[in-house]
Amino acid sequence: MYAAGGVWYVYLVYGSHFMLNLVTGPEGHPAAILVRGLATVSGPGRLTRDFGIDLRLNRAVAGPDSGLHLEDPGIVIPRRRILATPRIGVDYAGPVWAAKAWRFRLDPG
């Protein structure tokens, strides 16, 4: 996660689930986005399992050569459809940090 932005950060949690993150910050600064779901796959552990993502992708550039990259199809999402909610499962971070609305999803309506 301390790498330069634009690389994948994959780690194993609970000894059984891989988590996929996209590093977003400058080198030396811990900033990344956890990819929690995609299309019909909900949950970060299910996502990596269903797409065969493991530590081989860790530190790979998020480009076509890595086999996993982002594309801009030109879709514009109205801001009103982006919902910000508190993060899940981070009560250990304390009441202030656990309540931060740092989880984003699309309003299906």
Buried (B, 14 or more C-beta within 10 A) or exposed (E): EEBEBEBBBBEEEEEEBBBBBBBBBEEEEEEBEBBBEEEEBEEBBBBBBEBEBEEEBBEBBBEEEBEBEEEEEEEEEEEEEEEEEEBEEBEEEEEEEBEEEEBEEEEEE
